[in-house]
Amino acid sequence: QLRVAKNCAGGRRHRSGTLQKGTTMQFKGTVFRYGRDIDTDVIIPARYLNTSDPAELAKHCLEDLDPTFVSRVSAGDIVVAEENFGCGSSSREHAPVAIKAAGVSCVIAKSFARIFYRNSINMGLPILECPEAVDAISEGDVVSVDADTGIITDETTGSVFRAQPFPPFIQEIINDGGLVARTKRVIAEKGVM
């Protein structure tokens, strides 16, 4: 029986689309908790932007904010942050690529900078806005996320929250690994080129 403690589903609205059968967007991991206004230069410092190699970017993810992040993060872990995550003057895709390549399965924040929000989807990094969850979740908690339904469960405390789920067309982009990968799949399926 699901008891939803708080509802964050009033966030960004999306158009509907079609999702491939059998795909799910479910994640579970340990939380790394950060504050507000985490900008893209903190997510991946500019001195490492001479590469677009995801593995190389992952080695330096969040190192100026949390020098131990890369050594502690495990595949599937979750970043939780306050307002305006991914802000800054940079429109580069390196920031969500670095987070994803470091092993983070999704980011939950009170809000995201517009360009980071779109770049995350384009790069296949799931992100959810849910201020109530952010207020309740602590560093080190184990959290599970069902992005299909928007359900966020803090397994450590038992609290349950509901974020706005991704519409099917965005789920397709993320499940395919990003917009470029999805476009290649669609072209291949249609026999174009």
Backbone as a ProteinNet text record, in pm:
[ID]
protein_1_A
[PRIMARY]
QLRVAKNCAGGRRHRSGTLQKGTTMQFKGTVFRYGRDIDTDVIIPARYLNTSDPAELAKHCLEDLDPTFVSRVSAGDIVVAEENFGCGSSSREHAPVAIKAAGVSCVIAKSFARIFYRNSINMGLPILECPEAVDAISEGDVVSVDADTGIITDETTGSVFRAQPFPPFIQEIINDGGLVARTKRVIAEKGVM
[TERTIARY]
84.8	0	88.2	60.4	141.7	76.4	152	104.9	192.6	133.6	210.2	209.2	326.7	338.4	320.9	382.4	377.1	366.3	299.2	280.1	353.5	450.3	527.2	489.3	379.3	345.2	298.9	302.6	259.7	370	480.6	596.8	576.2	683.7	680.1	584.4	512.8	418.8	481.4	447.3	505.5	395.5	425.5	334.9	342.7	238.4	241.3	303.1	339.1	400.3	387.5	469.2	462.8	592.5	581	697.9	706.6	827.3	846.4	798.6	732.5	684.6	802.1	783.6	883.5	992.8	992.3	1095.8	1046	1134.4	1100.3	1213.1	1177.5	1276.7	1269.6	1338.5	1341.6	1486.2	1509.4	1644.8	1645.6	1759.8	1775.5	1921.9	1948.1	2085.7	2096.9	2220.2	2252.7	2257.5	2210	2197.4	2324.5	2362.6	2463.4	2385.3	2391.9	2306.8	2388.5	2337.4	2406.9	2308.9	2363.3	2284.2	2224.7	2203.6	2140.3	2245.4	2201.1	2284.1	2413.5	2404.5	2520.9	2536.2	2638.2	2650	2731.6	2723.3	2789.2	2941	2997.6	3142.3	3185.1	3092.6	3121.1	3097.3	2997.4	2969.2	3087.2	3135.9	3256.6	3339.4	3448.3	3529.9	3579.4	3583.1	3619.8	3756.7	3846.8	3980.7	3979.1	3864.5	3853.6	3770.1	3735	3647.3	3721.1	3846.7	3922.4	3895.9	3804	3764.5	3613.2	3560.1	3418	3400.4	3509.8	3507.2	3435.5	3321	3245.3	3326.7	3408.4	3487.5	3585.6	3645.6	3739.6	3665.8	3551	3471.3	3425.4	3387.9	3340.9	3446.7	3572.6	3682.1	3688.7	3627.3	3638.7	3503.2	3400	3264.9	3257.7	3212.1	3189.4	3314.3	3434	3554.7	3582.6	3542	3564.8	3466.4	3350.9	3250.4	3270.7	3297.5	3309.5	3422.7	3545.4	3660.9	3651.7	3565.2	3552.2	3440.2	3364.6	3248.5	3284.5	3380.7	3414.1	3460.2	3528.7	3576.3	3464.4	3356.1	3248.2	3127.2	3104.6	2983.8	2989.9	2875.6	2862.5	2754.2	2760.8	2660.4	2521.5	2433.1	2295.7	2269	2372.5	2351.1	2274.1	2222.2	2131	2181.1	2177.7	2211.8	2081.2	2077.7	1964.2	2017.9	1950.7	2000.4	1885.8	1920.7	1823.8	1784.6	1755.5	1709.1	1820.4	1777.4	1861.3	1982.8	1966.1	2077	2114.2	2243.6	2291.8	2288.5	2286.1	2282.3	2419.3	2428.4	2553.8	2540.5	2644.9	2640.1	2664.8	2705.1	2743.4	2623	2619.6	2513.7	2569.1	2686.6	2752	2683.8	2695.2	2638.4	2730.2	2850.9	2949.1	2898.8	2821.2	2778.3	2689.5	2578.8	2501.3	2576.6	2663.3	2743.7	2834.8	2900.2	2989.3	2913.2	2795.6	2714.8	2673.9	2622.3	2577	2693.4	2805.4	2921.1	2983.5	2964.5	3015	2935.2	2818.3	2738	2606.8	2579.7	2456.2	2338.2	2236.3	2120.7	2019.5	2007.1	1916.4	1948.7	1894.2	1910.4	1770.9	1752.3	1627.6	1662.5	1590	1616.7	1485.8	1494.8	1377.4	1349.5	1455.8	1441.3	1573.9	1566.1	1684	1692.1	1814.5	1833.1	1778.2	1716.1	1648.2	1738.2	1857	1945.4	1993.7	2026.7	2068.9	1956.1	1833.9	1717.6	1709.8	1718	1708	1830.7	1949.7	2070.6	2067.9	2012.2	2005	1919.9	1805.6	1720.1	1792.1	1852.2	1923.4	2037.5	2099.4	2210.9	2165.7	2035.9	1983.1	1998.4	2007	2016.7	1879.4	1816.5	1686.2	1698.1	1607	1602.2	1457.1	1436.1	1301.5	1298.5	1194.2	1173.7	1073.3	1114.1	1024	1076	1034.9	1084.6	1060	944.2	914.2	1010.1	1043.9	1139.5	1277	1317.7	1448	1454.7	1347.1	1345.2	1355.8	1307	1299.8	1416.9	1479.7	1584	1718.4	1791	1920.6	2035.5	2153.1	2277.1	2286.8	2316.9	2335.3	2209.7	2092.2	1969	1970.1	1901.1	1880.5	1743.6	1742.4	1620.7	1594.8	1467.6	1428.6	1337.5	1349	1273	1208.6	1080.4	1009.3	970.6	1053.6	1030	909.8	866.5	745.3	622.6	620	504.6	534.5	662.8	701.8	715.8	707.6	715.5	861	888.7	1020.4	1001.9	1076	1063.5	1196.7	1193.9	1311.7	1305.2	1381.5	1376.8	1429.5	1510.4	1565.8	1459.1	1372.5	1270.5	1130.4	1109.6	977.2	888.8	937.7	858.6	846.9	731	703.5	656.9	706.2	673.4	637.5	564.5	528.4	572.6	661.2	704.6	627.2	634.2	573.3	650.7	586.2	659.5	692.3	794.4	827.1	717.9	681.7	588.6	660.5	585.6	647.7	756.4	740.1	841.8	974.2	971.9	1097.1	1153	1067.7	1114.2	1188.8	1137.5	1206	1345.3	1357.4	1487.4	1585.5	1542.2	1630.1	1664.1	1564.5	1590.2	1684.7	1681.8	1771.8	1912.4	1932.1	2063.3	2083.1	1975.9	1984.4	1920.1	1912.1	1843.6	1913.3	2045.2	2117.9	2097.8	2110.6	2091.7	1949.4	1851.7	1712.4	1692.1	1747	1732.6	1794.7	1912.2	1976.5	1889.3	1828.8	1742.1	1622	1557.1	1438.9	1473.2	1585.6	1628.4	1654.8	1722	1752.6	1624.2	1528.3	1401.7	1323.1	1333.8	1259.5	1335.6	1459.4	1539.9	1585.8	1595.4	1641.5	1794	1854.4	1999.1	2055.6
-118.3	0	123.1	212.6	332.8	449.1	512	631.6	746.4	840.8	953.9	1064	1095.7	1196.1	1336.8	1364.7	1498.7	1485.9	1578.4	1574.9	1691.1	1659	1760.3	1760.1	1698.4	1673.9	1798.5	1911.4	2032.7	2100.3	2031.4	2089.7	2110.4	2103.3	2127.7	2030.6	2082.3	2000.4	1961.9	1846.1	1795.1	1745.7	1740.4	1679.6	1528.2	1460.9	1314.9	1257.2	1128.6	1059.9	910.6	834.6	689.1	635.8	545.9	483.1	338.8	294.4	155.5	64.2	-45.2	-139.9	-203.9	-225.4	-296.3	-208.5	-78.8	6.8	66.6	73.5	135.7	227.4	325.5	418.9	413	316.4	298.1	298.3	370.5	388.6	371.5	328.9	319	341.2	429.1	455.6	539.2	560.1	641.8	787.8	874.7	1017.4	1095.1	1179.6	1284.3	1415	1489.4	1607.4	1734.8	1829.1	1956.6	2073	2192.2	2312.4	2372.6	2502.8	2575	2634.8	2667.7	2735.9	2660.7	2530.2	2450.7	2472.1	2547.7	2583.5	2481.3	2493.8	2396	2399.3	2512.7	2520.4	2445.2	2424.2	2343.1	2195.4	2168.5	2029.9	1971.3	2045.4	2004.5	2130.6	2149	2270.2	2292.7	2418.1	2456.7	2403.6	2381.1	2334.4	2193.7	2123.8	1989.3	1986	2101.7	2105.5	2088.3	2050.7	2024.3	1882.7	1811	1677.6	1665.9	1579.3	1546.6	1398.6	1332.8	1191.6	1175.3	1105.4	1091.1	1032.9	934	872.3	971.7	1054.2	1155.2	1263.3	1307.1	1407.6	1353.5	1226.1	1165	1171	1161.3	1163.9	1295.5	1401.2	1534.3	1592.7	1511.4	1556.7	1607.1	1727.9	1792.4	1805.8	1791.6	1788.8	1920	2034.3	2160.5	2181.1	2117.7	2126.6	2016.7	1895.4	1778.5	1690.9	1716.1	1641.9	1490.3	1442.7	1298.7	1235	1315.1	1263.3	1145.9	1164.4	1062.1	932.2	942.1	819.7	750.3	823	765.2	722.3	784.8	756.9	617.4	550.4	418.1	424.7	333.3	329	321.2	409.1	411.8	515.6	576.1	675.5	796.1	876.2	984.8	1115.3	1222.4	1356.1	1426.9	1489	1569.8	1709.4	1811.2	1948.5	2047.1	2163.5	2270.7	2335.7	2464.3	2536.8	2562	2573	2624.4	2537.1	2406	2314.9	2327.5	2337.5	2347.7	2487.8	2588.3	2726.9	2768.2	2888.9	2941.7	2986.3	3046.1	3102.2	2998.3	2880.5	2779.5	2702.7	2684.4	2602.4	2466.5	2433.3	2309.6	2185.3	2077.9	1949.9	1873.3	1922.9	1850.8	1820.8	1911.1	1892.4	1769	1754.4	1631	1506.4	1518.7	1404	1358.6	1452.9	1418.4	1349.4	1401.2	1342.5	1200	1184.1	1051.9	952.6	996.6	908.2	872	956.4	926.2	814.3	781	672.8	715.9	846.1	896.6	855.1	795.6	748.9	859	954	1067.1	1178.1	1295.6	1411.9	1458.9	1482.9	1538	1675.1	1777.8	1912.8	1989.4	2100.1	2187.2	2252.8	2287.7	2342.9	2328.9	2335.5	2326.1	2449.5	2488.5	2593.3	2540.6	2628.9	2588.1	2511.5	2565	2501.2	2366	2358.7	2231.2	2128.8	2171.7	2082.5	2018.1	2101.2	2048.1	1964	2010.6	1933.1	1796.9	1790	1662.3	1562.7	1607.3	1519.4	1480.7	1578.3	1550.7	1451.2	1449	1358.5	1229.1	1218.2	1095.8	1086.5	1201.4	1202.5	1235.6	1142	1170.4	1274.3	1370.5	1474.1	1493.7	1516	1534.4	1654.6	1734.6	1847.3	1806.9	1816.6	1783.6	1850.7	1975.9	2048.7	1976.8	1912.8	1844.2	1728.2	1654.8	1545	1598.6	1706.5	1766.5	1809.4	1869.5	1913.4	1796.6	1679.9	1566.6	1469.4	1460.9	1360.4	1410.9	1323.3	1358.9	1289.7	1346.9	1285.2	1142.5	1048.3	910	825.7	888.2	810	724.2	612.7	531.1	568.8	605.2	653.6	571.9	538.9	475.7	571.9	568.9	659.4	577.2	595	539.6	659.2	688.5	806.8	787.9	663	638.7	697.4	685.2	733.2	862.6	897	1014.6	986.5	860.8	826.3	823.6	899.3	904.2	850.6	746.7	687	696.1	760.3	760.3	630.9	532.7	400.8	403.5	503	515.1	558.2	651.5	704.4	651	597.4	550.2	656.7	778.9	886.8	868.2	902.8	887.8	1021.3	1054	1179.8	1152.7	1244.4	1228.8	1352.7	1331.2	1437.1	1421.8	1521.5	1511.5	1406.8	1297.8	1196	1247.5	1188	1222	1170.8	1247.7	1196.6	1092	1008.9	900.2	943.7	1056.1	1093.2	1129.1	1184.6	1213.3	1083.6	994.4	863.8	792.1	801.3	740.3	797.8	929.2	994.4	945.8	945.1	904.3	755.6	671.9	527.5	494.5	573.6	551.2	604.8	677.9	731.3	874.7	940.1	1079.9	1104.3	1230.7	1270.9	1219.6	1225.8	1179.2	1029.2	953.7	808.5	774	847.2	822.1	851.8	962.5	999.9	893.5	844.2	737.7	612.9	577.9	459.3	477.5	593	617.9	614.2	673.7	672.6	529.2	451.1	312.3	230.5	252.9	179.2	212.4	337.2	380.1	350	301.8	269.2	388.9	501.5	623.6	623.4	662.1	672.8	545.2
0	0	0	-92.1	-108.4	-37.7	49.2	117.7	71.6	-1.1	-52.1	52.6	103	208.1	152.5	42.4	-15.7	-166.7	-228.3	-372.3	-436.7	-520.4	-592.9	-739.7	-774.8	-914.8	-989	-927.9	-995.8	-1074.2	-1097.4	-1165.7	-1314.1	-1389.6	-1533.8	-1602.6	-1700.2	-1777.7	-1910.1	-1958.6	-2081.9	-2174.1	-2303.8	-2400.4	-2385	-2428.5	-2421.3	-2547.2	-2539.9	-2652.2	-2632.9	-2698.6	-2691.7	-2632.3	-2536.1	-2474.6	-2522.1	-2546.9	-2586.8	-2474.3	-2512.9	-2413.3	-2340.3	-2209.5	-2131.5	-2072.1	-2101.3	-2044.1	-1913.1	-1816.3	-1688.6	-1648	-1572	-1521	-1368.8	-1311.8	-1167.8	-1121	-1011.9	-962	-810.8	-757.7	-612.9	-580.9	-484.4	-447.6	-322.5	-283.2	-166.9	-209	-121.9	-152.6	-120.2	-214.7	-196	-196.7	-88	-68.5	-83.3	-163.1	-185.9	-173.3	-165.5	-142.2	-268.2	-262.4	-373.1	-465.5	-585.9	-686.2	-717.2	-733.6	-774.4	-924.4	-962.7	-1104.6	-1182.6	-1313.4	-1400.5	-1385.4	-1346.6	-1325.4	-1199.5	-1107.5	-989.2	-1021.9	-1104	-1141.6	-1219.2	-1317.6	-1390.4	-1415.8	-1341.7	-1354	-1497.3	-1536.5	-1673.8	-1716	-1621.3	-1658.4	-1720.2	-1710.6	-1767.9	-1895.7	-1947.5	-2063.8	-2196.1	-2189.3	-2311.7	-2362.4	-2295.1	-2339.3	-2333.9	-2415.3	-2406.6	-2372.5	-2334.2	-2297.3	-2162.8	-2161.6	-2036.7	-1921.2	-1946.9	-1839.4	-1778.1	-1861.2	-1811.2	-1732.3	-1781.5	-1710.4	-1575.2	-1571	-1446.1	-1336.6	-1373.2	-1274.5	-1197.9	-1254.5	-1194.5	-1154	-1159.7	-1127.4	-982.7	-966.4	-835.7	-749.5	-807.2	-723.9	-650.9	-704.4	-633.8	-518.9	-526.4	-420.6	-316.7	-363.7	-277.6	-330.3	-283.9	-335	-317.5	-228.8	-206.7	-288.5	-360.5	-432.7	-523.5	-610.3	-709.6	-643.4	-531.1	-464.8	-386.1	-354.7	-275.1	-357	-471	-549	-609.1	-608.1	-669.5	-776	-869.9	-975.2	-913.4	-957.7	-908.8	-802.4	-745.9	-641.2	-694.9	-602.5	-635.9	-576	-654.1	-604.9	-570.9	-452.4	-408.6	-379.8	-433.8	-419	-401	-354.8	-332.8	-467	-464.7	-582.8	-683.9	-810.5	-919.1	-948.7	-941.4	-970.8	-1118.6	-1146	-1284.1	-1340.6	-1253.3	-1299.5	-1353.2	-1401.7	-1452.3	-1595.5	-1644.3	-1778.9	-1886.4	-1847	-1944.4	-1996.1	-2125.9	-2184	-2225.3	-2177.8	-2220.8	-2163.6	-2238.9	-2198.5	-2105.5	-2084.1	-2003.3	-1861.8	-1802.8	-1663.8	-1646.8	-1721	-1703.5	-1748.9	-1848.1	-1891.7	-1777.6	-1709.2	-1598.2	-1485.2	-1452.1	-1344.2	-1380.5	-1499.9	-1545.3	-1552.6	-1608.2	-1622.8	-1488.1	-1386.7	-1252.6	-1186.6	-1243.6	-1190.6	-1128.3	-1124.7	-1065.2	-1153.2	-1090.6	-1167.1	-1193	-1100.9	-1121.8	-1022	-1053.3	-966	-927.2	-798.1	-745.8	-689	-730.1	-679.3	-664.3	-591.4	-581.3	-715.6	-787.6	-922.4	-995	-1127.5	-1214	-1301.7	-1333.6	-1433.5	-1566.3	-1644.3	-1768.9	-1864	-1890	-1988.1	-1935.5	-1807.3	-1749	-1757.5	-1732.7	-1739.9	-1877.8	-1981.3	-2117.8	-2154.2	-2117.4	-2146.4	-2077.6	-1958	-1886.9	-1964.3	-2010.7	-2091.2	-2219.8	-2285.6	-2411.5	-2392.8	-2276.3	-2248.7	-2180.7	-2150.1	-2090.9	-1940.5	-1871.4	-1724.8	-1665.9	-1594.6	-1533.8	-1422.6	-1424.3	-1321.3	-1278.7	-1149.6	-1096.7	-1004.4	-1015.9	-924.7	-818.1	-691.7	-580.7	-453.2	-429.5	-311.5	-178.4	-163.4	-37.2	-13.2	-117	-102.3	-64.2	-130.4	-100.9	45.4	96.2	235.8	333.9	295.9	388.1	377.6	261.5	238.9	291.2	358.7	417	344.7	359.1	309	360.7	271.1	310.3	313.3	302.4	296	170.3	175.3	56.3	0.8	-126.7	-191	-316.2	-338.2	-463.5	-538.6	-669.6	-756	-866.6	-883.8	-998.3	-1084.5	-1183.6	-1267.1	-1358.8	-1379.5	-1458.5	-1389.6	-1257.1	-1180.2	-1104.3	-1090.9	-1014.1	-865.3	-824.8	-682.2	-636.5	-531.8	-467.6	-325.9	-290.5	-158	-85.2	31	117.2	197.3	154	216	359.4	390.1	524.9	624.1	583.8	675.5	647.1	527.5	488.9	426	415.7	356.1	205.1	152.7	10.3	-46	-164.7	-231	-376.2	-436.6	-576.9	-653.6	-750.9	-842.1	-972.7	-1056.9	-1189.5	-1268.7	-1310.8	-1387.7	-1527.8	-1586.9	-1724.5	-1816.1	-1917	-2017.2	-2102.7	-2172.5	-2248.8	-2347.2	-2416.3	-2514.9	-2447.7	-2328.5	-2256.9	-2198.3	-2154.1	-2108	-2220.5	-2342	-2456.6	-2474.8	-2468.1	-2485.9	-2379.5	-2254.6	-2145.3	-2155.3	-2181.9	-2193.5	-2307.7	-2413.5	-2527.1	-2500.9	-2390.8	-2358.5	-2402	-2443.7	-2482.8	-2618.4	-2655.3	-2778	-2903.8	-2907.9	-3027.1	-3044.8	-2935.9	-2944.4	-2986.6	-2935.5	-2974.7	-3122.3	-3168.2	-3308.8	-3399.1	-3362.3	-3440.1	-3442.8	-3329.5	-3324.5	-3414.5	-3408	-3489.4	-3638.2	-3674.1	-3816	-3861	-3776.8	-3812.9	-3826.7	-3738.3	-3744.7	-3871.5	-3914.9	-4033.8	-4162.5	-4147.7	-4266.4	-4345	-4278.9	-4345	-4343.3	-4451.8	-4469.4	-4510.1
[MASK]
+++++++++++++++++++++++++++++++++++++++++++++++++++++++++++++++++++++++++++++++++++++++++++++++++++++++++++++++++++++++++++++++++++++++++++++++++++++++++++++++++++++++++++++++++++++++++++++++++

